[in-house]
Amino acid sequence: ARARRRGPDGERMTAEDPMKFVGNLRQSKPEIDPLTLEEAKRLIAAAAGQFKNLLTVLIFTGVRPGEALGLRWEDIDRDKSLIRIRRTVGKGGRAHLPKTPGSERDVEMGETVRAALADQRTITGMAASWVFVSEAGATMDLQNLRSRDWSRALLKAHIRPRVLYQCRHTFATLMLESGASPQYVSAQLGHSSLEMLFKVYSRWLRQPTSTAHAALDARMASNDE
C-alpha cells in the first residue's frame, strides 16, 4: 500500500507528485518575427542541397514545415503551377492528415519555387516518392532540420536566431507588403477565416488608398467651368 503520513494540520498526505494536481499553464506562442526579403535571400544562399530547396519552398509558399516534408512528387502539378497539400509529417517522421480540413489545399508556386523543385528532382531522382527525402529514402526528420540545418544556416547568414516556423510568417508578410489581397494570402496559408490573418498580420497590411476624393474634385472642377 502507498505510504501515508499526516501534515501539521492533521490532513492526510501521500507520496504522490503534488504537481499532478496543478493545471497546465498556457504557453505563449512565439512572436511573429519574419525575415525581410534581404534576409531571406541571404539565408537561402547560405544553405545547400535539399535544405536550400526546402527553405525556398517554405519561404515562398507559406506551407508549414511538416506539410513540406509530407509532399510527394504526385502532389506537384507543374502544368498548373500548383502544390497540393494533402498530408503533413509529424514526430517520428509519420505522415498524417493536415492540421485542419482547411489545411488540405492547393498552393500556387511561382518561378522561384518551380526552379527549386526542379533542382530537387535532380537530387532525389525519378524513383523517389517523397519530394524531400532522408538518406534512407524516407521522410526527413523535422527535429534534425530545426536543430541542425536551420541553426547552421542562420549562423552562416548572420541572421539572429528565430524558429523555423517564421518562414511561414515571412511568406505572409512579404506577400502582403507586395500588395497581395488578404483573401489570397489567407487561402494560400490554409486559414479557416480572414479574421485569423487580420489578427496575426495586421501591421503588415497595406493601408487602403482611395481615388474617390480626387475623382470628386475633378468632377467639381469640371462643373465650375
N, C-alpha and C positions, 0 to 999 in steps of 0.2 A: 504494500500500500504506500501511497505517496506520503512522505513525512509532513506533518503539520506542526505548527507552533503558534503561539499567541503573541500578539504585539502588546505594547504598553497599555493600549486601551482595552485589551481583552479580546479584540476581534481575532478570529482565526486567520492565519496566514498560511500560504502554501509555497512550495519551491518553484511554482510556475513562473515563467518570464512575465513580469508585470507589463512589459511593453506591448504584449499581445492585446491588451485592453485599450491601448491608445489608438485612436483613429489615425489613418494615413493623412499626413499633411499634404495639402495641394502644392504641387511643384509648379513654379512659374515657367512658362515657355521661353526659349531663347529669344532675345531681342532680334527684331528684323535688322539685319546688318548685311545688306547686299554688297556685292562687288561693283565698282564702277566699270565702265566699258574698258578703260585702260588697264585696270587691274585684271579683268577677265582675259584680256589678250596676253598679258604677262604670265598669268597662271597657266594658260593653255600652252604657251611657248615653253614653259618650264617643265612640262610633262612630256612623256614619250609613250609610244606604242599604244596599247589598248587603253591605258588610263587617259591619255591625251584625247582619244576619240570619245571616251566616256564623258569626260569633262565637257567637251564640245556639245554633246547631246544634252547633258544636264542643264548647261547654261543657256542654250539656245532653243530649248523646247519647254523647259519648266517641268519636265516629268520628275517624279520622286526618284531617289536613288534606287529603291527597291523595284520600282517599275521599269527602270532602265535595265537592271540586271535580269529582269524577267522577260526581256524581249527575245523572241525567236525571229529568225530570218523571214519566216512566213508572215510576220506582223509588219514588215517593211514593204509598203506599196510605193515603189519608185515612180510608177506611172502617174499616180495621183498625188505624189509628194506627201504621203500620209504615214504616220506611225500609229499602229493600232495597239492601244494599251488594253491587254486582256488578262494580265496576271502581274503579281509582284513577288519578289523574293524576300523572305524574312530571315530570322535567325536559323543558323544551320544550313543555309542555302536551300531551304524548302520553298517551292513555288506554291502560291495560293491565289485566290481571287483578290482583285484590288480592294483598297481600303473601304470604299463605298460603292454602291451601284453607279453613282455619277462619275466615279473614277475610271470606269470602263468606258473609254472614249477614243476618238481618232484625233491625233495631234498633227498639225501641219509642220512640215520641215522646210526650211529654206536651203539655199545653196551651201551654206557653211556646214549644215548638218549632213546634207547629201554627200558632200565631199568626205566628211569624217567617216560616214558609214561605208562609203566605197573603199576607203583605206582599211577600215576594219575588216571588210570582206577578204582583203588580201592577207590579213593576219590570221583569220580563223580558217580560211579555206572553204571550199564549197561543201565539204562534208559536215561541217558543224551545224547544229540546230540552234544553239544559243548564239545571240549576237556577241555577247561578252562572255568569254569562257575562261575557266581555270586551266592549269596545265593538264589536269586530268580530263578535260573536256566537259566538265560540269559547270554549274553557275559559279560566278565569282563570289568570294567571301566579303560581304559588306563591311564587317568589322575590321578586317585587314585593310581594306581600302581606306577606311576612315583614319585608322591609327597609323598606317604606314605611308601609303601613296599620297593621300591628301595632305598630311602634315609635311611631308618632304617637298611637295610642290609649292605649298605656301612659303616654306622657308627659302626655297630656291628663288622664288619670285619676289622675295622681300615684301610679303603681304602679311599683315598681322593675323594671328590665329582667329579662326571662326569655324563653325561646324559645316560639314559638307552640305547640309540641307539649305544653306544660304545660296547655293546655286539656283535653287528653285525661286527664291526671292529675287535673285539677280535677274532672272528672265522676266519676271513680272514687272519689276521696276524699270528695266531697260525698255520693255515694250510700251509701258505707259508713258515714259518720258519721250518715246519716239512718236507718240500720238495714236497708238492703237486704242481702240474703244475698250472700255471696261468689260463690255459684254463678250468681246472676242477673247480677251485675256482670261476672263473667268472660265470660259468654255475650254480654253487650252489647258488650264490648270485642273479642270475637273471639279470646280467648286459647286456645291449644291445650290448656291444662291449668289446674287450680286452683292448682297449685304456683307458677306464674308470678305469680298475683295475690297469694298469701300472701308470696312473696319480695319483691315490689315495694311492696306496700301494707300490710304487717303492722302498722305503728304507727297506722294509721287504722282498724283493725278494732275494733269494739266488743268489749269483754270479755264473754263469755257469762255470764249470770247464771242461777241455778237456784233454783227454789222448793221443791226437794226437801226441804231441811232444815226449812223452815217447815212443810211438809206432814207430815213425820215428827214434828216437835214437837207439832203439833196432834193427831195420832193418839195420841201418848204421853199427852198431857193428857186426851184423852177416855177412855183406858183406865184412868187413875188415878181417874176419877170413879166 
